[in-house]
């Protein structure tokens, strides 16, 4: 079963990680296309497009909680399902509402660049 969290649940964990007071294993993966990521993304999110996920799955940690985010939550849910079913990942959390919900909540955004 896929775990999910809202952006309001993600934000405090993200904030602690950004301030360097939390676990070093905080990981946020953005599975959108590079042009979407460049328009706006959660600061610190690492881009691994859904289309590249099978080839780049080894870059996703198998320990610690890994948060998956996209535009609205659909593609990140697909990414979680793929990684769970095909590769046995058990540490994934899908972010409901995705980057749009993050932006609508007024949380910080970055523009440009590919991480």
N, C-alpha and C positions, 0 to 999 in steps of 0.2 A: 504494500500500500504506500502511495506517495504521500510524503509529509508536505505540508504547505504552511506558509506564514504570510502575514500581511506586511506591507511596508512599515506600518507602525510597530510591528514586532521586530522587523529587521533594523530599523533606524538606531535604537540604542546599542545594539551589538556592533553595527557599523561604526558608530560614533566612538565607542570604546576602542575598537581596533584602530581607527584613524588617529586617535590620541596616543596610541602606543601603550595603553594600560591593560589591554586584554590579551587573549590568547594570540600567539603568533600564527595559529593555524586558521584564522578567519579567511575565507575564500569566497569571492563573489564572481560568478562567471556570467557574462552577457552573451547570449546565443544569437543575437540579431546579426544582420548583415553589417559590413564595415561602414557603409554610408549612413545607416541608421545610428550606429554607435557614434560616429563622428558628429552627427547633429546634436545629440545629447546622451549622456550616460551618467550613471552613478559614479562619483569619484572613486577610483581604486578598482573598479570592475575590470576584469580581464576579458578580452574579447576572444571567444572561440565560437565562430558562427555555427549554427545548427548543421549546415551543409558540410562543414569540416569536422564535425564531432567524431565520426567513426575513425578518422585518421589521427585526430589529436586527443583522443580520450585518455591517453597515457599522461597528459599534462594535468589532468584533474586528480587532486589528492584523494587517496582512498581512506584517509583518516581525517578526523576533524569534520566539522559541519561544512558542507559546500552548498552555498545558496546559488540557485539558478534563476536568472532574470531575463526577460525579453521585453517586448513592447507592452503586452497586456496580460501575459501569463500562459498563452497557448503553446508557443514554441518551447518555452522553458519546461513546460509540463511534458512535452514530447521528448525533450532531451533527458529529463529525469527518467521517464519510462524506458527509453532506449538503454541508458546506462545501467538501470536496475535489472532489466530483463536480459540484456545481452552480455553484460560484463559483471553483474553481481554487486554493483555499488549499493551501499545501505546508508550512506551518510548525506544524502541529498535532500534539499528543501526547495520546493518551488515557491517563488514569490508571486502571490496573487496580485493581479492588476499591473504587474510589471513596472517598467520605467514610467509609464503614464501615471500610475497611481503615486509613484515616488514624486514626480513633478507636481502633481495636483496637491499633494500634501505639503508642498513648499520646501522639501528637503533639497540640499545642495546638488547641483548638476555641474558637469564639465562638458565642454564642447571641443570637438576636434580630436586629433590624435588617435592612434590605435595602440592599445596596451597589450 
